[in-house]
């Protein structure tokens, strides 16, 4: 038993021994108590009329209570300069602090700033104390909490923000509080509209409890009702009119579109009215016209009223657009000014003609180009076919190549002299020139009545001269002729021309040389020779012609 009593007295003796040592390391400031509380070294300086954090605090202090003092301002590095880097709990309630921005307190777990005139919680207010688990901002004068104010407090579990002047709290502000399982929001003038609905929906989804249900302060239709008593769609915002054109100047008999833009949450239903009558797709306007209403969009609703064939009567009244939801309604009016249609300006005739001319010229140019290309193509094809065609076979129809002899070898026979070159008394003969296949005269047929005989011929009919015939062209008698001027022997009434040659009275003898194609040519033998006598024209049936004859047939000469 004694042994057990001795062992029980050991902790008390150790505590008595350590207390002087603690007091010796850091003296407790005046008006403060330095005690052990809940297993932590604590310094309590409540209502000590302090205006700053006291000096000389033990660096091992874990709990510091400065509530009820007039600090007014708390510098960001105040705890670091005092060496209080092990602080875990700091109570600064009712200290008349206008702002609080703590730095260099990494071990801080609980912070109480209640009953201070703090109006705004900035985005960096708690960036240096990410280990906070409990934050008390109740009964302050907070009007606004910036969106990123709680972004660093990922492990915060308890948030007290009741008793302030908050009307709304944006959803992104509370979304960073992933570990939150208790929140106090009451005693704030919450405006239960569309701006508060996201925060309310988030708390409902996260199932975050609050000991006292917050109450709506507005709008009037929801005042005094708690969050739990309202449906989500009742957190609505009254429709707001967006910028739009409300006065339109239009032309008669044209379709007109009126556009109404309204923003609301939840989306508003939009209606159109004219002269107290609601307009929809089934309405019939004067003249049997049917308007058409087209709506689209969500929170920003766009409603269009299409009026067909507008008339001057449509300007007598205003077209009213009304948007409404649970929060209320908003309306605006549209006025029309209808004018007469402008005359249609027809294009000038000169312009039309110019356009037609230009078009025709272009068409002709295209046709010409196409024709040129087609001709070139056909020629190219013909050339190709000619090149590819084989040569014709030898024999009938074959191509014969004629070689031209030199100039000195052409017509080696000496050309006879012209009649004008013949001398008197030179022997001459009739030599057949190129045959006349068209005008060649058959010498075996006697000349007809009234025909003219050629040179050296006489019309015969049964061996007697034909009545009424004359010798050709009244030719002069050849030299050596036995019949000078005067009539020739013959039939009655027949005459020979002036100096005509005597009519041949042979017994029906026909000279085959009496053709226009024969001409008298001079022989090369001298007169009186045997060759000259054999070449006498009389031998060939031309009596009365001598070798001195220098003329040839008129018909033959005229053809040549």
Secondary structure, 3 states (H helix, E strand, C coil): CHHHHHHHHHHHHHHHHHHHHHHHHCCCCCCCEEEEECCEEEEECCCCCCCCCCCCCCCCCCEEECCCCCCCCECCCHHHHCCCCCCCEEECCCCCCCCECCCCCCCCCEEECCCCCCCEECCCCCCCCCCCCEEECCCCCCCEECCCCCCCCCCCCEEECCCCCCCCCCHHHHHCCCCCCEEECCCCCEECCHHHHHHHHHHHHHCCCCCCCCEEEECHHHCCCEHHHCCHHHCCEEEEECCCCCEEEEECCCCEEEEEEEEEECCCEEEEEECCEEECCCCCECCCECCEEEEECCCEEEEEEEECCCCHHHHHCCEEEEEEECCEEEEEEEEEEEECCCCCCCCCHHHHHHHHHHHHHHHHHHHHHHHHHHHHHHHHHHHHHHHHCCCCCCCCCCCCCCCCCCHHHCCCCCCCCCHHHCCCCCCEEEEECCCCCCCCCCCCCCCCCCCCECCCCCCCECCECCCCCCEHHHCCCCCCCCCCCCCCCCCCCCCCCCCCCCCCCCCCCCCCCCCCCEEEEECCCCCCCHHHHHCCHHHHCCCCCCCCCCCCCHHHHHHC
